[in-house]
Every structure is written in C-alpha cells, then in structure tokens.
C-alpha cells in the first residue's frame, strides 16, 4: 500500500440516504437499494481489470490518492450472505507519475516468512523494480467494531467500509483468512487482498483478545486439523488464481511506458 499522504484523501461510502425499504432479491439479505453497486467477474480499477472470485461483490468504500511520485485508487468490496460478510477484497492500484518512473517500495512480508505468515510464495522482490509475490495470513477484524471511535486508529478505507457494513446491518466474524497478491514494476503496482470467511466451510475461530493469540497463527494452527485443511485448500486456490492476477497486471501496462 502506498505511504500515507500529507493530506489524507476522503474515503467514499454508499449514499445510504437513497436506500428505500424493499425485499431482498438474493441471498445477501439486502434489498437492491441498500446493497448498492454489485460486481462480478472482474472490475476495472485504475486501468487494471482486477479478477474477482465467484459471486456478487458489493462496493463498500473507495478513495483516490495522489502523492509525490504515484497516484491511484483504493477500493473495498464485500460478498454478503444473509447479512453476514463472507469475504472481502481490498484493492490498491497505482501508477508512477514521475519522470523517470520512481517505482514502488518492496512489498512488506514478501522478504521472508515470519511468525505471522502461513504461506509465502515469492517470485521476485526488487525494491522499486520487478516484484511478484503472494502471502497468506489472517485478518483480525475485531477493531472494526469500533469504527466510529476516532481514537481507534483505523486506515481511512477500513473505517469507511466498516461504517458502510454497519449501516447495511451486515455482521462479520472476528477473523478471516487473508491472501495478498502483489505485482509491481517501475510503471505501476497492483496489490489485492482476497479475504475469505472460514465460517462458509463451517469452521469457527476461538474468541481471543489479540491478533497474535489467534488459532490461525502458524504456531497455533497445527492443533486444529480443520484449519490446516482450510489453509491447504486456499493455497491450492491461490496457486490457480495467481496466473490470472499476474495477467491482469501485465495487461494494464501503458502502451508506451515512459
């Protein structure tokens, strides 16, 4: 994700004042007006056709950023079933705006497999140059419950998305499993987190106070065979999806790179 700018951009959420009561038309449990925009297949973000996993994805929040050497978009999507968040996608798409192109710093977590990383696949990691890697860990969502508390230092995009979910009456679990794909060249960067809810496979997590106490930590997960199997399932999915993601990045290259 790009570094914070001196004047943080404003995150956009759905205009809920336009929502009107009505019946739900699908399994997400939301009427069309409240659900807002839906996407499936792929979504164009800053010139990249970002591939989406199967299902209908609702827009939760978005923002643009314009910094010294880069500009781009941030976007959060969610997949909802019976007013429960079953997955979300966090997209960072950016382009170099400087001459010569400045490139992008090395993707955090792709340098080595640490105590929080379940899986790391690194093909390249050249700071401000060629980068290609993906990482699996877990997202601890409990802090989102306090999205309205400004003392809770959430990133602007996450705060806006959590507010949107609250306004829609959508709940979410304490934790989800997070797969972050990253591709970068000097001309651009695409980083996408595909986040899955293990409840969809009837897997629950122990209530814990902090991220490091999680069942999904590499040091803890061997005690839970069903969670090990879930990580293995998502590892296979990631291996299949990774080429689609890389192809989407390559297709977004400018016709003439400066």
LUMBA-86622 format. One record per residue (C-alpha): residue number from 1; residue in one letter; x, y, z. Coordinates in steps of 0.001 Angstrom, whole numbers, plus 500000, padded with zeros to 6 digits. Each point is the difference from the previous one (the first is absolute). Layout:
<atoms>
ATOM  num  residu  u  v  w
ATOM  NUM  A  X  Y  Z
...
</atoms>
This chain:
<atoms>
ATOM  num  residu  u  v  w
ATOM  1  X  500000  500000  500000
ATOM  2  X  501366  503465  499213
ATOM  3  X  501229  502106  502924
ATOM  4  X  497513  502387  501599
ATOM  5  X  499833  503371  498303
ATOM  6  X  500391  503303  501797
ATOM  7  X  496304  500751  499484
ATOM  8  X  498076  496698  500242
ATOM  9  X  497375  499504  497270
ATOM  10  X  496366  499608  500917
ATOM  11  X  498589  496474  499801
ATOM  12  X  496676  499661  498242
ATOM  13  X  497197  497752  501241
ATOM  14  X  496541  499263  498666
ATOM  15  X  497421  502812  500155
ATOM  16  X  497693  498156  502381
ATOM  17  X  497465  502845  500082
ATOM  18  X  498901  498776  496572
ATOM  19  X  499141  496550  501342
ATOM  20  X  496349  499033  500239
ATOM  21  X  498357  497020  501697
ATOM  22  X  499384  496993  497829
ATOM  23  X  500340  496266  499714
ATOM  24  X  503333  498281  499554
ATOM  25  X  500466  498608  496500
ATOM  26  X  502869  497629  500744
ATOM  27  X  501811  498220  502795
ATOM  28  X  501837  503040  501307
ATOM  29  X  496927  500987  502012
ATOM  30  X  500076  503613  498765
ATOM  31  X  497534  501779  497747
ATOM  32  X  501464  501405  496794
ATOM  33  X  499982  503624  501153
ATOM  34  X  501857  499223  503207
ATOM  35  X  502458  497577  498400
ATOM  36  X  501184  502573  497459
ATOM  37  X  502258  499165  497069
ATOM  38  X  500797  496368  499302
ATOM  39  X  502916  498589  498024
ATOM  40  X  500939  496547  498738
ATOM  41  X  502685  498482  497791
ATOM  42  X  502417  502934  499989
ATOM  43  X  500104  503688  500825
ATOM  44  X  501944  502793  498282
ATOM  45  X  502052  501922  502589
ATOM  46  X  502460  502659  498801
ATOM  47  X  500445  498227  496671
ATOM  48  X  500323  496457  501408
ATOM  49  X  497265  497390  499457
ATOM  50  X  500205  498477  503479
ATOM  51  X  498706  496390  500049
ATOM  52  X  497358  499227  502621
ATOM  53  X  499217  496610  501585
ATOM  54  X  496529  498605  499229
ATOM  55  X  496980  501802  501428
ATOM  56  X  498477  503457  500162
ATOM  57  X  502269  502602  501577
ATOM  58  X  498592  503183  501523
ATOM  59  X  501943  503254  500071
ATOM  60  X  500685  501012  503620
ATOM  61  X  502451  502894  499723
ATOM  62  X  502373  501681  497560
ATOM  63  X  502535  502783  499884
ATOM  64  X  502556  501578  497680
ATOM  65  X  503508  501057  500985
ATOM  66  X  502499  502308  498336
ATOM  67  X  503464  500102  501502
ATOM  68  X  503393  501325  498981
ATOM  69  X  500918  497256  497529
ATOM  70  X  496858  497803  499811
ATOM  71  X  496239  500247  499627
ATOM  72  X  497250  497439  500008
ATOM  73  X  496912  498491  501595
ATOM  74  X  499081  497989  503087
ATOM  75  X  496819  497937  500032
ATOM  76  X  498246  497658  502429
ATOM  77  X  497417  497439  498863
ATOM  78  X  498008  497514  502074
ATOM  79  X  498097  496762  499339
ATOM  80  X  496966  499658  502263
ATOM  81  X  497747  497034  500775
ATOM  82  X  497010  500373  502318
ATOM  83  X  501429  503317  501252
ATOM  84  X  503275  498318  500960
ATOM  85  X  503314  500954  498367
ATOM  86  X  501336  496905  498253
ATOM  87  X  503003  501652  498406
ATOM  88  X  501492  503320  499059
ATOM  89  X  502516  501358  497504
ATOM  90  X  502338  502921  500594
ATOM  91  X  501532  501430  496812
ATOM  92  X  502936  502386  499660
ATOM  93  X  500701  501074  496414
ATOM  94  X  502676  502599  499344
ATOM  95  X  502028  501570  497183
ATOM  96  X  503326  501789  500004
ATOM  97  X  499524  503691  499201
ATOM  98  X  503628  501120  500095
ATOM  99  X  502609  500215  497264
ATOM  100  X  501956  497790  500212
ATOM  101  X  497591  497493  501550
ATOM  102  X  500734  499647  503703
ATOM  103  X  498598  496491  500509
ATOM  104  X  498662  498620  503288
ATOM  105  X  501567  498911  503263
ATOM  106  X  500322  496287  500747
ATOM  107  X  496723  498347  500982
ATOM  108  X  499979  499430  503806
ATOM  109  X  499993  496344  501003
ATOM  110  X  501376  498746  496686
ATOM  111  X  503639  500104  501114
ATOM  112  X  499783  496958  502289
ATOM  113  X  497456  497720  501654
ATOM  114  X  499529  501336  503528
ATOM  115  X  498092  498818  503070
ATOM  116  X  496708  501387  498643
ATOM  117  X  500208  498549  496483
ATOM  118  X  498263  496735  499135
ATOM  119  X  501211  499879  496382
ATOM  120  X  502477  502087  497983
ATOM  121  X  500607  499659  496262
ATOM  122  X  502616  502448  498715
ATOM  123  X  500969  500102  496347
ATOM  124  X  501776  503376  500073
ATOM  125  X  500554  502813  502479
ATOM  126  X  502029  502848  498553
ATOM  127  X  499284  503226  501925
ATOM  128  X  498796  502707  497598
ATOM  129  X  500137  497446  497180
ATOM  130  X  498686  496549  499103
ATOM  131  X  497858  498439  502765
ATOM  132  X  497777  496915  499974
ATOM  133  X  498910  498248  503189
ATOM  134  X  497039  498807  502019
ATOM  135  X  499549  499520  503721
ATOM  136  X  497368  498258  502129
ATOM  137  X  499258  501006  503573
ATOM  138  X  496846  500990  501899
ATOM  139  X  498056  503222  500497
ATOM  140  X  498903  500867  503541
ATOM  141  X  496770  501975  499540
ATOM  142  X  499037  500715  503617
ATOM  143  X  501349  503619  499843
ATOM  144  X  497502  500771  497223
ATOM  145  X  497182  499786  502536
ATOM  146  X  501253  503327  501405
ATOM  147  X  500139  501690  496586
ATOM  148  X  498154  503110  501277
ATOM  149  X  502580  500624  502753
ATOM  150  X  502611  502387  498590
ATOM  151  X  502406  498926  502734
ATOM  152  X  500015  496607  498263
ATOM  153  X  502727  500569  497390
ATOM  154  X  498485  498195  497022
ATOM  155  X  501095  500725  496435
ATOM  156  X  497479  502285  498286
ATOM  157  X  498857  497343  497510
ATOM  158  X  499364  497397  502718
ATOM  159  X  498151  502540  502144
ATOM  160  X  497728  500932  497105
ATOM  161  X  499350  496345  499095
ATOM  162  X  499182  499097  503613
ATOM  163  X  497572  502916  500186
ATOM  164  X  498375  498873  496777
ATOM  165  X  499576  496450  501328
ATOM  166  X  498480  501354  503216
ATOM  167  X  497556  502147  498040
ATOM  168  X  499006  496980  497915
ATOM  169  X  499549  497862  503124
ATOM  170  X  502672  497530  498880
ATOM  171  X  501934  498088  502675
ATOM  172  X  503404  498349  499691
ATOM  173  X  502123  497536  501979
ATOM  174  X  502984  500743  502197
ATOM  175  X  502405  498631  497390
ATOM  176  X  500319  499119  496343
ATOM  177  X  502810  498480  497946
ATOM  178  X  501871  502522  497877
ATOM  179  X  501870  499427  496714
ATOM  180  X  501909  503011  498678
ATOM  181  X  501181  499995  496389
ATOM  182  X  502564  502606  498901
ATOM  183  X  501454  500872  496577
ATOM  184  X  502050  503081  499312
ATOM  185  X  502289  501495  497405
ATOM  186  X  501443  503489  499892
ATOM  187  X  496910  501187  498085
ATOM  188  X  497294  498625  502283
ATOM  189  X  498815  497882  502908
ATOM  190  X  497029  497726  500604
ATOM  191  X  499471  498576  503470
ATOM  192  X  496816  498092  500833
ATOM  193  X  498971  498310  503230
ATOM  194  X  497494  497190  499454
ATOM  195  X  498532  499250  503436
ATOM  196  X  497847  496941  500768
ATOM  197  X  497666  499152  502895
ATOM  198  X  500685  496461  501318
ATOM  199  X  496429  499889  501346
ATOM  200  X  498927  499226  496447
ATOM  201  X  501741  496636  500491
ATOM  202  X  498449  499654  503484
ATOM  203  X  503298  500902  501716
ATOM  204  X  499901  502333  502999
ATOM  205  X  502780  501825  501822
ATOM  206  X  500639  500166  503742
ATOM  207  X  499168  503415  501489
ATOM  208  X  503318  501668  500795
ATOM  209  X  501114  503470  501031
ATOM  210  X  502755  500577  497458
ATOM  211  X  501229  499064  496542
ATOM  212  X  502969  498057  501392
ATOM  213  X  497744  497749  502131
ATOM  214  X  498088  498805  496946
ATOM  215  X  499399  496346  499122
ATOM  216  X  501268  500922  496519
ATOM  217  X  503501  500966  501124
ATOM  218  X  502547  497546  498538
ATOM  219  X  501078  498991  503511
ATOM  220  X  496408  499176  501018
ATOM  221  X  498346  498621  496891
ATOM  222  X  501474  496446  500177
ATOM  223  X  497613  499367  502921
ATOM  224  X  497013  500394  497666
ATOM  225  X  499942  497482  497110
ATOM  226  X  496965  501660  498402
ATOM  227  X  501850  503336  499870
ATOM  228  X  503108  498361  498528
ATOM  229  X  497765  498475  497305
ATOM  230  X  498419  503418  499342
ATOM  231  X  503404  501638  499556
ATOM  232  X  500993  497201  497612
ATOM  233  X  496774  500538  498029
ATOM  234  X  500676  503742  499670
ATOM  235  X  503621  499308  499068
ATOM  236  X  498773  497932  497050
ATOM  237  X  497519  502735  499073
ATOM  238  X  502747  502613  500137
ATOM  239  X  502284  497967  497771
ATOM  240  X  497217  499767  497401
ATOM  241  X  498989  503679  500283
ATOM  242  X  503505  501497  500066
ATOM  243  X  500550  499750  496193
ATOM  244  X  496689  501852  499392
ATOM  245  X  501091  502759  502331
ATOM  246  X  503402  500350  498318
ATOM  247  X  498374  500064  496570
ATOM  248  X  497676  502806  501162
ATOM  249  X  502997  502034  501146
ATOM  250  X  501923  499432  496763
ATOM  251  X  496959  500994  497915
ATOM  252  X  499827  503288  501885
ATOM  253  X  503441  501140  498882
ATOM  254  X  499991  503321  498143
ATOM  255  X  500286  499688  496229
ATOM  256  X  503212  502014  500141
ATOM  257  X  501726  499881  503372
ATOM  258  X  501852  503206  500681
</atoms>
